[in-house]
Amino acid sequence: VNILLLVGTMRRMPCHTLPWLCANAVSLMIAMVGIVVTILFGTTKLRLNYSEYVTSLTVLGMFTAISLFCWIVVFTFRKNMVMESQMVRTNDSSPGSVHHPSAPPPTVSPPSYYEIECYKECKPPPEDAPPEYEEAVSMLPAQDKEDKHKGPVQRKKSI
């Protein structure tokens, strides 16, 4: 399976990387099941002492982490190869367009919201300025003189 991965990467054939991805996905699942079994039954049913328990968890964890990293790298590489092959197929189907294979396809940016909504001509309605301080205070409801000199509010004591 590893040789098939090498051949697939050298010849840029994404279909040759799929068996490696499947085999390593199964290997990752087995390693994760091994980690769960070791965590649940390590010292009791598997009769591992503490150093064996820690060593086996460390080895399984490192193997799973490295394998998962490699799997993600190969999966991303395969996805990029599939996208490149699709771009080559679309460029081959339209012979009138001259396009360099390494350059990204030409794109036209969509119009901005400013252009769509014609904000150049539309202006928000003018707003009145806020009132001055004295005018704002005069708008407050009149309070009794007793309320002004009452002081802080006392809280009720709980039962």
DRENPA-3360 file (N, C-alpha, C; in nm, 2 decimals, always signed):
BEGIN
1 = VNILLLVG = +0.08/-0.12/+0.00/+0.00/+0.00/+0.00/+0.09/+0.12/+0.00 ~ +0.20/+0.12/+0.07/+0.29/+0.24/+0.08/+0.35/+0.26/-0.06 ~ +0.39/+0.15/-0.13/+0.44/+0.17/-0.27/+0.34/+0.23/-0.36 ~ +0.22/+0.19/-0.34/+0.11/+0.24/-0.43/+0.09/+0.39/-0.40 ~ +0.11/+0.44/-0.27/+0.11/+0.58/-0.24/+0.22/+0.65/-0.31 ~ +0.34/+0.60/-0.31/+0.46/+0.66/-0.37/+0.43/+0.67/-0.52 ~ +0.38/+0.57/-0.59/+0.35/+0.57/-0.73/+0.25/+0.67/-0.76 ~ +0.14/+0.68/-0.68/+0.04/+0.78/-0.70/+0.08/+0.92/-0.69;
9 = TMRRMPCH = +0.18/+0.94/-0.59/+0.23/+1.08/-0.58/+0.32/+1.12/-0.69 ~ +0.41/+1.02/-0.73/+0.50/+1.05/-0.84/+0.43/+1.08/-0.98 ~ +0.33/+1.00/-1.00/+0.25/+1.01/-1.13/+0.14/+1.11/-1.12 ~ +0.11/+1.16/-1.00/+0.00/+1.26/-0.98/-0.13/+1.19/-1.01 ~ -0.15/+1.07/-0.96/-0.28/+1.00/-0.98/-0.35/+0.99/-0.84 ~ -0.45/+1.06/-0.82/-0.52/+1.06/-0.69/-0.58/+0.93/-0.65 ~ -0.62/+0.85/-0.75/-0.69/+0.72/-0.72/-0.59/+0.62/-0.66 ~ -0.46/+0.64/-0.68/-0.37/+0.55/-0.62/-0.34/+0.58/-0.47;
17 = TLPWLCAN = -0.38/+0.70/-0.42/-0.37/+0.73/-0.28/-0.48/+0.68/-0.19 ~ -0.59/+0.65/-0.26/-0.71/+0.61/-0.18/-0.69/+0.48/-0.10 ~ -0.63/+0.37/-0.16/-0.60/+0.25/-0.07/-0.52/+0.28/+0.05 ~ -0.42/+0.37/+0.04/-0.34/+0.40/+0.16/-0.42/+0.47/+0.26 ~ -0.51/+0.56/+0.22/-0.60/+0.63/+0.31/-0.69/+0.54/+0.38 ~ -0.75/+0.44/+0.31/-0.84/+0.34/+0.37/-0.77/+0.25/+0.47 ~ -0.65/+0.20/+0.43/-0.57/+0.11/+0.52/-0.53/+0.19/+0.64 ~ -0.49/+0.31/+0.63/-0.45/+0.38/+0.75/-0.57/+0.43/+0.84;
25 = AVSLMIAM = -0.68/+0.44/+0.77/-0.80/+0.47/+0.85/-0.84/+0.35/+0.94 ~ -0.83/+0.23/+0.88/-0.86/+0.11/+0.96/-0.75/+0.10/+1.07 ~ -0.63/+0.13/+1.04/-0.52/+0.12/+1.14/-0.54/+0.22/+1.25 ~ -0.59/+0.34/+1.22/-0.62/+0.44/+1.32/-0.73/+0.40/+1.41 ~ -0.84/+0.33/+1.35/-0.95/+0.29/+1.43/-0.90/+0.18/+1.53 ~ -0.82/+0.09/+1.48/-0.77/-0.02/+1.57/-0.69/+0.04/+1.68 ~ -0.60/+0.13/+1.65/-0.52/+0.20/+1.76/-0.61/+0.27/+1.86 ~ -0.71/+0.34/+1.81/-0.80/+0.41/+1.91/-0.88/+0.31/+1.99;
33 = VGIVVTIL = -0.92/+0.20/+1.94/-0.99/+0.09/+2.02/-0.89/+0.04/+2.12 ~ -0.76/+0.02/+2.08/-0.66/-0.02/+2.17/-0.64/+0.07/+2.28 ~ -0.64/+0.20/+2.26/-0.62/+0.30/+2.36/-0.74/+0.29/+2.46 ~ -0.86/+0.28/+2.41/-0.98/+0.28/+2.49/-0.98/+0.15/+2.58 ~ -0.94/+0.04/+2.52/-0.93/-0.09/+2.60/-0.82/-0.08/+2.70 ~ -0.71/-0.02/+2.67/-0.60/+0.00/+2.77/-0.64/+0.09/+2.88 ~ -0.71/+0.19/+2.85/-0.76/+0.28/+2.96/-0.86/+0.22/+3.05 ~ -0.95/+0.14/+2.99/-1.06/+0.08/+3.07/-1.01/-0.04/+3.15;
41 = FGTTKLRL = -0.93/-0.13/+3.08/-0.90/-0.26/+3.14/-0.75/-0.28/+3.16 ~ -0.67/-0.17/+3.16/-0.52/-0.18/+3.16/-0.47/-0.25/+3.28 ~ -0.50/-0.20/+3.40/-0.43/-0.25/+3.52/-0.51/-0.37/+3.58 ~ -0.64/-0.38/+3.54/-0.72/-0.49/+3.60/-0.72/-0.61/+3.52 ~ -0.79/-0.61/+3.41/-0.81/-0.73/+3.33/-0.69/-0.77/+3.24 ~ -0.61/-0.67/+3.20/-0.49/-0.70/+3.12/-0.37/-0.72/+3.21 ~ -0.39/-0.70/+3.33/-0.28/-0.73/+3.43/-0.15/-0.66/+3.40 ~ -0.16/-0.53/+3.37/-0.04/-0.45/+3.34/+0.00/-0.37/+3.47;
49 = NYSEYVTS = +0.13/-0.37/+3.50/+0.16/-0.28/+3.61/+0.17/-0.14/+3.56 ~ +0.19/-0.05/+3.65/+0.18/+0.09/+3.62/+0.28/+0.14/+3.50 ~ +0.40/+0.09/+3.51/+0.50/+0.13/+3.40/+0.46/+0.07/+3.27 ~ +0.41/-0.05/+3.26/+0.36/-0.11/+3.14/+0.24/-0.03/+3.08 ~ +0.15/+0.00/+3.18/+0.03/+0.08/+3.14/+0.06/+0.21/+3.08 ~ +0.15/+0.29/+3.14/+0.19/+0.42/+3.09/+0.26/+0.40/+2.96 ~ +0.35/+0.30/+2.95/+0.43/+0.28/+2.83/+0.34/+0.25/+2.71 ~ +0.24/+0.16/+2.73/+0.15/+0.12/+2.62/+0.06/+0.23/+2.58;
57 = LTVLGMFT = +0.01/+0.31/+2.67/-0.07/+0.43/+2.64/+0.02/+0.53/+2.56 ~ +0.14/+0.55/+2.60/+0.23/+0.65/+2.53/+0.26/+0.60/+2.39 ~ +0.29/+0.47/+2.38/+0.32/+0.42/+2.24/+0.20/+0.43/+2.15 ~ +0.08/+0.38/+2.20/-0.04/+0.39/+2.12/-0.08/+0.53/+2.09 ~ -0.06/+0.62/+2.18/-0.10/+0.76/+2.16/+0.00/+0.83/+2.06 ~ +0.13/+0.80/+2.07/+0.22/+0.86/+1.97/+0.19/+0.80/+1.83 ~ +0.17/+0.67/+1.82/+0.14/+0.61/+1.69/+0.01/+0.67/+1.63 ~ -0.09/+0.69/+1.71/-0.21/+0.74/+1.66/-0.19/+0.89/+1.62;
65 = AISLFCWI = -0.12/+0.96/+1.69/-0.10/+1.11/+1.66/-0.02/+1.12/+1.53 ~ +0.09/+1.04/+1.51/+0.17/+1.05/+1.39/+0.09/+1.00/+1.27 ~ +0.02/+0.89/+1.29/-0.06/+0.83/+1.18/-0.17/+0.93/+1.14 ~ -0.24/+0.99/+1.23/-0.34/+1.09/+1.20/-0.28/+1.21/+1.13 ~ -0.17/+1.26/+1.17/-0.11/+1.37/+1.10/-0.07/+1.33/+0.95 ~ -0.01/+1.21/+0.94/+0.02/+1.17/+0.80/-0.11/+1.15/+0.72 ~ -0.21/+1.10/+0.78/-0.34/+1.07/+0.71/-0.39/+1.21/+0.66 ~ -0.39/+1.31/+0.74/-0.44/+1.44/+0.71/-0.36/+1.50/+0.59;
73 = VVFTFRKN = -0.23/+1.49/+0.60/-0.14/+1.54/+0.49/-0.17/+1.47/+0.36 ~ -0.18/+1.34/+0.36/-0.21/+1.27/+0.23/-0.35/+1.30/+0.18 ~ -0.45/+1.31/+0.28/-0.58/+1.34/+0.23/-0.59/+1.48/+0.17 ~ -0.52/+1.58/+0.23/-0.51/+1.71/+0.17/-0.44/+1.71/+0.03 ~ -0.33/+1.64/+0.02/-0.26/+1.62/-0.10/-0.35/+1.56/-0.21 ~ -0.42/+1.46/-0.17/-0.52/+1.39/-0.27/-0.62/+1.49/-0.31 ~ -0.68/+1.57/-0.22/-0.78/+1.66/-0.25/-0.73/+1.77/-0.35 ~ -0.61/+1.81/-0.33/-0.55/+1.91/-0.42/-0.52/+1.85/-0.56;
81 = MVMESQMV = -0.48/+1.72/-0.56/-0.46/+1.66/-0.69/-0.59/+1.64/-0.77 ~ -0.70/+1.61/-0.70/-0.83/+1.60/-0.76/-0.87/+1.73/-0.82 ~ -0.85/+1.84/-0.74/-0.89/+1.97/-0.79/-0.81/+2.01/-0.91 ~ -0.68/+1.98/-0.91/-0.59/+2.01/-1.02/-0.64/+1.93/-1.15 ~ -0.67/+1.81/-1.13/-0.71/+1.73/-1.25/-0.84/+1.78/-1.30 ~ -0.93/+1.82/-1.22/-1.06/+1.88/-1.27/-1.03/+2.01/-1.34 ~ -0.94/+2.09/-1.29/-0.91/+2.22/-1.36/-0.85/+2.19/-1.50 ~ -0.76/+2.09/-1.51/-0.70/+2.05/-1.63/-0.80/+2.00/-1.73;
89 = RTNDSSPG = -0.90/+1.92/-1.68/-1.01/+1.87/-1.77/-1.09/+1.99/-1.82 ~ -1.13/+2.09/-1.74/-1.21/+2.20/-1.78/-1.13/+2.29/-1.88 ~ -1.00/+2.30/-1.86/-0.92/+2.38/-1.95/-0.90/+2.31/-2.09 ~ -0.89/+2.17/-2.08/-0.88/+2.10/-2.21/-1.01/+2.10/-2.29 ~ -1.12/+2.11/-2.22/-1.25/+2.11/-2.29/-1.28/+2.24/-2.36 ~ -1.22/+2.35/-2.32/-1.24/+2.47/-2.39/-1.11/+2.51/-2.46 ~ -1.09/+2.47/-2.59/-0.96/+2.50/-2.65/-0.94/+2.64/-2.69 ~ -1.04/+2.73/-2.69/-1.03/+2.87/-2.73/-0.96/+2.95/-2.63;
97 = SVHHPSAP = -0.96/+2.91/-2.50/-0.90/+2.99/-2.40/-0.76/+2.94/-2.37 ~ -0.67/+3.04/-2.37/-0.53/+3.01/-2.34/-0.51/+3.04/-2.19 ~ -0.47/+2.94/-2.12/-0.46/+2.95/-1.98/-0.33/+2.87/-1.93 ~ -0.25/+2.93/-1.85/-0.13/+2.87/-1.80/-0.17/+2.77/-1.69 ~ -0.13/+2.64/-1.68/-0.18/+2.55/-1.58/-0.14/+2.59/-1.44 ~ -0.03/+2.66/-1.42/+0.00/+2.69/-1.28/-0.07/+2.81/-1.23 ~ -0.12/+2.90/-1.32/-0.19/+3.02/-1.28/-0.33/+2.99/-1.23 ~ -0.38/+3.06/-1.14/-0.52/+3.04/-1.09/-0.62/+3.08/-1.20;
105 = PPTVSPPS = -0.74/+3.03/-1.21/-0.83/+3.07/-1.31/-0.87/+3.21/-1.29 ~ -0.89/+3.28/-1.40/-0.93/+3.42/-1.39/-1.07/+3.43/-1.33 ~ -1.09/+3.53/-1.23/-1.22/+3.54/-1.17/-1.25/+3.69/-1.17 ~ -1.38/+3.72/-1.17/-1.42/+3.86/-1.16/-1.49/+3.87/-1.03 ~ -1.44/+3.97/-0.96/-1.50/+3.99/-0.82/-1.64/+4.04/-0.83 ~ -1.73/+3.99/-0.74/-1.87/+4.04/-0.74/-1.88/+4.18/-0.70 ~ -1.98/+4.25/-0.74/-2.00/+4.39/-0.71/-2.02/+4.41/-0.56 ~ -1.97/+4.52/-0.51/-1.99/+4.54/-0.36/-2.13/+4.58/-0.33;
113 = YYEIECYK = -2.17/+4.57/-0.20/-2.30/+4.61/-0.16/-2.32/+4.76/-0.19 ~ -2.22/+4.84/-0.18/-2.23/+4.98/-0.21/-2.28/+5.00/-0.35 ~ -2.22/+4.93/-0.44/-2.26/+4.94/-0.58/-2.40/+4.89/-0.61 ~ -2.44/+4.78/-0.54/-2.57/+4.72/-0.56/-2.68/+4.80/-0.51 ~ -2.66/+4.85/-0.39/-2.77/+4.93/-0.32/-2.77/+5.07/-0.36 ~ -2.68/+5.12/-0.45/-2.67/+5.26/-0.49/-2.67/+5.35/-0.38 ~ -2.58/+5.33/-0.28/-2.57/+5.42/-0.17/-2.51/+5.56/-0.20 ~ -2.46/+5.57/-0.32/-2.41/+5.70/-0.36/-2.52/+5.80/-0.37;
121 = ECKPPPED = -2.64/+5.76/-0.41/-2.75/+5.85/-0.43/-2.84/+5.86/-0.30 ~ -2.84/+5.75/-0.23/-2.92/+5.74/-0.11/-2.85/+5.79/+0.01 ~ -2.91/+5.89/+0.08/-2.85/+5.94/+0.21/-2.94/+5.92/+0.32 ~ -2.89/+5.89/+0.44/-2.99/+5.88/+0.55/-3.05/+6.01/+0.59 ~ -3.17/+6.01/+0.64/-3.24/+6.13/+0.67/-3.17/+6.21/+0.78 ~ -3.17/+6.34/+0.78/-3.09/+6.41/+0.89/-3.16/+6.39/+1.02 ~ -3.08/+6.39/+1.13/-3.14/+6.37/+1.26/-3.12/+6.50/+1.34 ~ -3.21/+6.52/+1.43/-3.20/+6.63/+1.52/-3.09/+6.61/+1.62;
129 = APPEYEEA = -3.02/+6.72/+1.66/-2.92/+6.71/+1.76/-2.98/+6.68/+1.90 ~ -2.90/+6.62/+1.98/-2.96/+6.59/+2.12/-2.98/+6.72/+2.19 ~ -3.07/+6.72/+2.29/-3.09/+6.85/+2.37/-2.97/+6.88/+2.46 ~ -2.97/+7.01/+2.49/-2.86/+7.05/+2.59/-2.89/+7.00/+2.72 ~ -2.80/+7.01/+2.81/-2.81/+6.95/+2.95/-2.92/+7.01/+3.03 ~ -2.93/+7.14/+3.03/-3.04/+7.20/+3.11/-3.18/+7.16/+3.05 ~ -3.19/+7.16/+2.92/-3.32/+7.12/+2.86/-3.35/+6.97/+2.89 ~ -3.25/+6.89/+2.89/-3.27/+6.74/+2.92/-3.31/+6.73/+3.07;
137 = VSMLPAQD = -3.25/+6.80/+3.16/-3.29/+6.79/+3.30/-3.42/+6.85/+3.33 ~ -3.46/+6.95/+3.25/-3.60/+7.01/+3.27/-3.70/+6.91/+3.22 ~ -3.67/+6.82/+3.13/-3.77/+6.72/+3.08/-3.79/+6.61/+3.19 ~ -3.71/+6.59/+3.29/-3.73/+6.49/+3.39/-3.85/+6.52/+3.47 ~ -3.92/+6.42/+3.52/-4.04/+6.45/+3.60/-4.00/+6.52/+3.73 ~ -4.09/+6.60/+3.78/-4.06/+6.68/+3.90/-4.06/+6.58/+4.02 ~ -3.96/+6.59/+4.11/-3.96/+6.50/+4.22/-3.99/+6.58/+4.35 ~ -4.05/+6.52/+4.44/-4.08/+6.58/+4.57/-3.95/+6.61/+4.64;
145 = KEDKHKGP = -3.96/+6.72/+4.73/-3.84/+6.75/+4.80/-3.80/+6.64/+4.90 ~ -3.91/+6.57/+4.95/-3.88/+6.46/+5.04/-3.80/+6.35/+4.98 ~ -3.82/+6.32/+4.85/-3.75/+6.21/+4.78/-3.60/+6.25/+4.76 ~ -3.58/+6.38/+4.75/-3.44/+6.42/+4.72/-3.35/+6.41/+4.84 ~ -3.41/+6.43/+4.96/-3.33/+6.43/+5.08/-3.34/+6.30/+5.16 ~ -3.41/+6.20/+5.10/-3.44/+6.08/+5.17/-3.31/+6.00/+5.20 ~ -3.21/+6.00/+5.11/-3.09/+5.92/+5.13/-3.10/+5.79/+5.06 ~ -3.00/+5.70/+5.10/-3.00/+5.57/+5.03/-3.12/+5.48/+5.07;
153 = VQRKKSI = -3.16/+5.39/+4.99/-3.27/+5.30/+5.01/-3.22/+5.19/+5.10 ~ -3.30/+5.16/+5.21/-3.26/+5.05/+5.30/-3.32/+4.92/+5.24 ~ -3.24/+4.81/+5.25/-3.28/+4.68/+5.20/-3.35/+4.61/+5.31 ~ -3.45/+4.52/+5.27/-3.52/+4.44/+5.37/-3.43/+4.33/+5.41 ~ -3.44/+4.30/+5.54/-3.36/+4.18/+5.59/-3.44/+4.06/+5.55 ~ -3.36/+3.96/+5.52/-3.42/+3.83/+5.48/-3.47/+3.75/+5.60 ~ -3.57/+3.67/+5.57/-3.63/+3.60/+5.68/-3.55/+3.48/+5.73;
% end
